[in-house]
Amino acid sequence: MTHQKSDIKQKSDSSSGWRAWRENIILVAIALCLAFLIRTFIAEPRYIPSESMVPTLHTGDRLVVEKISYRLHPPKFGDIVVFQPPQQLQNQGYAKDQAFIKRIIARAGEEVSIADGIVYLNGKPLQETYIAEPPARPYPDKQDTTACQQVKVPANEFFVLGDNRNDSRDSRYWCFLPQENIIGRAVFRFWPLDRFGLI
């Protein structure tokens, strides 16, 4: 009789052990699904690999990029956006899934130009307190025939610049950013801790 009770207890322990494992597997699966959904549709972390957005963002900064607001309204002037490279950059050898980050300066229908270190939007000079230094070259640059020469932004596209104007591969070189290439808007820096906060 004692032996029979022992067998029953072992079966019970085995059954509860399997239930615990199954619950853990289900919890991990749910967590992975939630993480995938959040990263795909709501927000994701990103890393800054270059100095093109100095002084606003530095190499090594870690950001949260949110993806919801552009489902509700189009990007605005001054937004810092993360995007996949447009076809012009892919033709220059950049991978399709390589992310870039720049600031929106002009939207569809607007005209942008640069002269004497000043960016003009629809003929009016911009007051840009966020840049590293004034841009050294004009836009369009008639001496560089490989660079973009258009000043009016086409429909559903944007003109973007890096805040580090003299060290940024941006719309001055490859023209306009299609809205469909935008991944999301950089909103929050979580690393390093001494610059923790909203962007």
N, C-alpha and C positions, 0 to 999 in steps of 0.2 A: 504493500500500500504506500509506503514511504517513497519507493522508487517511482510509482505512478505519479505522485504529487510533484516529484522533482521534474519529470518529463513535462508535465503541464506548465510548471513555472518557466522552464526553459523555452517552451513554445511561446508563452506569453511575453517573455523578455525579448525574444527574437521578433515577434510581431510589433511590439512597441518601438524597438530599435529601428525597424524598417519604416514605421510611420514617421519617426523623427527625421530619418534620412529623406523620406519623400517630401515632408514639409519644408526641409531646408532647400531641397532642389527646386521646389515650386517657388519659394521666396527668392532664391537667386535668379530664377528665370523671370519672375515679375520685375525684379530690380533691373535686370539687363534690358528688358523691354521698355521700362520707364525711362532708363538712361538714353536708350536709342531714340525714343519719341521726343524727349526733351531736347536732345542734341539736334535732331532733325528739324523740329518745328518751333522750338521756343528759344533756346539759347545754347551757346557752346563756348568753351574756352579757346583762346587763340594766343599765339606767341609772336612777338615782334622780332623779326630777324635782321632788320637793317636800320639805318639812321635816316630814312627818308621822311619820317614824321617828327624829327627833333625840331623844337624843344617840347612839343606836346607829348610825344611818346618816344621812349628810348629803347635801344636794342636790349632784348631780354625781358621787357615788360610783358606781363600776362594779363589778358583782358577777357571780359565777358562780352560776347557779341550776341545781341538780341535779334530775333527774327520775326517778331510779331507785328511791330508797328507798321512795317511797310506792306502788310496785308490790309491795313486800315487806311493808310494814306501814303502818297508818294514821298520819296526822300526830299529833304529840304536843303536849302543853302546852308553850308557850314557843317552838315552832318559828316562824321567820319565813318566811312563805309569800308567793309571788308568784301572783296569780290574775287571771282575767278577771272583770269586774264581773258580779255577779248581776243578775237581771232588774230588781230594784228600782232599781239604779243606771242600768241601761240606760233605764228609764222616765224617769229624770231627765236624760237627754241624753248619758250617757257611751257612747262607742263600744264595741261588743262585744269588739273586739280590744285595747282599752286595758288595760294591766296595772296592777294595784294591788299594794302590799306592806304587810302588817300582821303582827302577832304573834298566834298562837293562844292564847287565854285559857281557853276552855271548849269541851268536846267534847260529843257527843251524850249526852243524859240528864243533863248537869250543869246547875246553876243558877248564874247570875251576877247580881250587883247591885253598885251603887256608891253609897256614902253617906259624907258628910264626908271626901271625898278619898281614900277607901280602896275598893279593888276586893275584893269578897267572892266566893269560889268555894265553892259548896255551904255557905254560911254562915260560912266561915272566911276571915279577912283574908289577902290575899296580901302577901308581902314583895317589893316590886318595886324593885330597885336600878337598873334599866335605864331608868326613865322620866325625862322632862325635868322634870316637876313633877306633883303630885297632880291628878287630874281635878277641875275646878271644879264640874261639874254632876252631879246624881245620875243613876242609872239603875235602873229606868226613870224618865224625867222626865215626871211626870204633867201638867206645865204645857205640854209640847210634844206635842200630840196627833199631829203628823206623824212623830215619832220612834218607834223601836221600843219596844214596851211588854212584850214577852215576856221572861221570865227563864230559862225552861227551853229548852235547845238541842234541836231536833228531831233525828231519826235522820239520819245521813249529812251532818250540817251542823256548822258551827263558829261560835263567837263570837270575833271578832278585833278587836284594838285597835291603834292606832298608839302608839308609845312617847312621842310628843309629844302627850299626851292632850288638851291644849286646842287643838290645831291639827291635828286628824285627822278625816276623814270615814270613820267605821268602823261596826261593827255596832250601835253605840248609835243610829245614824240609819237604817240600812237593814236591820237585823236580821241574819240568819245567812248564812254563806258555805257554799254547797253544795260537797261534796268534789269533784264533777265539774268545778268551775270552777278548781280549784287546778292551776297550771302546774308548780310545783316548790318546792323549799326553797332559800332563800338560804344559801349555805355559806361563800363566800369573797369577799373584797374585793380586787380587783387594781389599783384606782386610787382615790384617789391613793396614791403609793408610801409616804408617811409613815404611812398607816393600812393598809398591805398585810397581809393575813393572814386567818385564820378569823374568822367572825362569831360 
